[in-house]
Amino acid sequence: MRAVLAVVLAVALLGVSLPALDEARVKRTDVRVGSELEGLADEMRLLQRGDAAVPSGTPGARVATTFSVPHRSWAAAGVEFVSLSTTDGGRARFGWRADGGRRHVQRVPDVRLSVAGPSDSLVLTTGGRHRLHLRLVRTDSERVVVVARPDV
């Protein structure tokens, strides 16, 4: 009888603690992704302010960087997506959603951004380290950071 009572009590405690654990995983993932994106925005700002821009299509200042997306684990929720895109005014806009969490949007109004490739946004949907190239170009009178995935 004691063994049955112990099992029932353990299952009840586990059932009560799992939602709190899931919420903590989502919060941890949101903080990690937000921090990674802020670091990426800082790299874009440094590139945009510190290097000489070249006409589009010409090789010029470039930064290779790595962006880490958390894997699902006991300590972190997985990530549905992380996106790098632009607002209507061409300013950088980042978005993400942790599995089980809400959608976040972070605007970077001091960075003009363009995404290289067939789409107007760069979307990461798998956990792990992703290589990104940032390049500074001049379009008309503006300095624009172009982001690309060299391995895709």
C-alpha positions in Angstrom: 0.0 0.0 0.0 2.8 2.4 0.8 4.4 1.8 -2.6 1.2 2.6 -4.4 0.8 5.8 -2.3 4.4 6.8 -3.1 3.9 6.3 -6.8 0.6 8.3 -6.8 2.3 11.1 -4.8 5.3 11.1 -7.2 3.1 11.3 -10.3 1.0 14.1 -8.7 4.2 16.1 -7.9 5.5 15.6 -11.4 2.2 16.7 -12.9 2.3 19.9 -10.9 5.9 20.7 -11.7 6.0 20.0 -15.5 4.1 23.2 -16.5 6.5 25.3 -14.5 9.4 23.5 -16.0 8.1 24.1 -19.5 7.6 27.8 -18.7 11.1 28.1 -17.4 12.5 26.4 -20.6 10.6 28.9 -22.8 11.9 31.9 -20.8 15.5 30.6 -20.9 15.2 30.1 -24.7 13.7 33.6 -25.2 16.5 35.2 -23.2 19.2 33.2 -25.2 17.7 34.0 -28.6 17.2 37.7 -27.6 20.8 37.9 -26.5 22.1 36.3 -29.7 20.1 38.7 -31.8 21.3 41.7 -29.8 24.9 40.6 -30.4 24.1 40.3 -34.1 22.6 43.8 -34.1 25.8 45.1 -32.4 27.9 43.5 -35.1 25.7 45.1 -37.8 26.0 48.5 -36.2 29.8 48.2 -36.0 30.0 47.2 -39.6 27.7 49.9 -40.7 29.4 52.7 -38.8 33.1 51.6 -39.1 33.8 50.3 -42.5 33.8 51.8 -46.0 30.7 50.9 -48.0 31.1 49.8 -51.6 28.6 49.7 -54.5 26.3 46.7 -54.5 27.8 43.8 -56.4 31.4 44.8 -55.5 33.4 42.9 -52.9 34.0 45.0 -49.7 33.9 44.9 -46.0 32.5 41.6 -44.7 32.1 40.0 -41.3 31.7 36.2 -40.8 29.7 35.4 -37.7 28.0 32.5 -36.0 24.4 32.6 -34.7 23.4 29.9 -32.1 19.8 28.7 -32.0 19.1 26.6 -28.8 18.2 22.9 -29.2 15.4 21.5 -27.2 16.7 20.0 -23.9 15.8 19.7 -20.3 17.0 23.2 -19.8 15.7 25.0 -23.0 12.7 24.9 -25.2 13.3 24.3 -28.9 12.8 27.2 -31.4 10.0 27.3 -34.0 11.9 29.9 -36.0 14.3 32.9 -35.9 13.9 35.4 -38.7 15.9 38.3 -40.0 14.0 40.6 -42.2 13.2 44.3 -42.8 10.5 46.8 -42.0 8.8 48.7 -44.8 11.5 51.4 -44.4 14.3 48.9 -44.8 15.3 48.8 -41.2 16.3 45.5 -39.5 13.6 43.5 -37.8 14.2 40.2 -36.0 11.5 37.7 -34.9 11.5 34.4 -33.1 9.2 32.0 -31.3 10.3 29.4 -28.8 8.3 26.1 -28.9 5.3 26.7 -26.6 6.0 30.4 -26.3 4.8 33.6 -27.9 6.1 35.4 -31.0 8.7 38.2 -30.3 9.6 41.0 -32.7 12.7 43.1 -32.1 13.2 46.2 -34.4 16.6 47.7 -34.9 15.9 51.1 -36.3 19.5 52.2 -36.6 20.5 49.4 -39.0 19.5 49.3 -42.7 19.3 45.7 -43.7 18.9 43.6 -46.9 18.7 39.8 -47.1 20.7 38.1 -49.9 18.9 35.3 -51.6 15.5 34.5 -53.2 13.5 35.7 -50.1 13.2 39.0 -48.3 13.8 37.3 -45.0 16.3 34.8 -43.6 14.6 32.1 -41.5 16.4 29.6 -39.2 14.2 26.7 -38.0 16.8 24.2 -36.6 18.8 24.4 -33.5 22.6 24.7 -33.6 25.2 27.1 -34.9 24.5 28.9 -38.2 27.1 30.7 -40.1 26.1 34.2 -41.4 28.0 36.7 -43.6 27.4 40.4 -43.1 28.5 42.7 -45.9 28.3 46.5 -46.1 27.2 48.0 -49.4 26.2 51.4 -50.6 22.9 51.9 -52.4 22.2 55.4 -53.5 23.4 57.4 -50.5 22.7 54.8 -47.8 24.9 52.2 -46.1 23.1 48.8 -46.0 24.2 45.6 -44.2 23.5 42.6 -46.4 23.1 39.3 -44.5 23.6 35.9 -46.2 24.0 32.3 -45.3 27.1 31.0 -47.1 26.3 27.4 -46.5 22.8 27.4 -48.0 
